[in-house]
Amino acid sequence: MYTMRTLTKELQEKITPQEALDILKRGNQRFVNNLKENRNLLQQANDTRAGQWPFAVILSCIDSRTSAELIFDQGLGDIFSIRIAGNIINTDILGSMEFACKLSGAKLIVVLGHDNCGAIKGACDHVEMGNLTELLAKLQPAVYEEKTVTKAEERNSSNDKFVENVTLLNMKRSVKSIVSRSYILEQMVEKGEIDIIGAIHNLESGVVQFYEDAYVANKKDVTASLSEKKDLAAKAKA
């Protein structure tokens, strides 16, 4: 039986951003089909003890059902996994992404939301509790951006469609925030060194859907993303 190789610097350098995305898509397909690559995790731990060369960065929620290594069938040293409730963006996370891509050579950033997210539901219900209040406030822009549900009594977590819409909007806002708030990552995209894409994980089926309209892969995409971010900011002030 073939055993998956541990990523080395040489192997990482050969991976393009598009190939990195394809690797994740194939891994998720294996997960959905209850298959997995054969790996010697102890050997991978030994191989990576002196250094790591992951090919991608996954920003996902802390939800216990959304482990990126599992749903993309990846091993030790394959991906950087950043987890925070609601897959929000802040300066610490941006710094982590800059480290992962600029210094460690990762080729792809994925912002991974998921359905039935407790943080999103809390934001939809305007929950306030301790330090959670500040975190949920970062999700509120997506709540206010959702315009399809107009009845006030339906704009809460009991409305599955409303929660779904806010989840998608929040993921897309996070993608735009990465580009607008990190000059380093913006420049890497423009140079073709990395891509950024948003996705949603369905908890029941296990399927991860990647969104082409949340895919930043070149200078044109960067310009469009920055323009949309400015438009959203203007609307929020109106």
Buried (B, 14 or more C-beta within 10 A) or exposed (E): EEEBEBBBEEEBEEBBBEEBBEBBEEBBBBBBEEEBBEBBEEBBEEBBEEEBBBBBBBBBBEBEEBEBBEBBBBBBBBBBBBBBBBBBBEEEBBEBBBBBBBEBBBBBBBBBBBBBBBBBBBBBBEBEEEEEEEBBEBBBBBBEBBEEBEEEEEBBBEBEEBBBBBBBBBBBBBBBBBBBBBEBBBBBBBEEBBBBBBBBBEBEEBBBEBBEEBBBBBBEBBEBBBEBBEEBEEEEEE
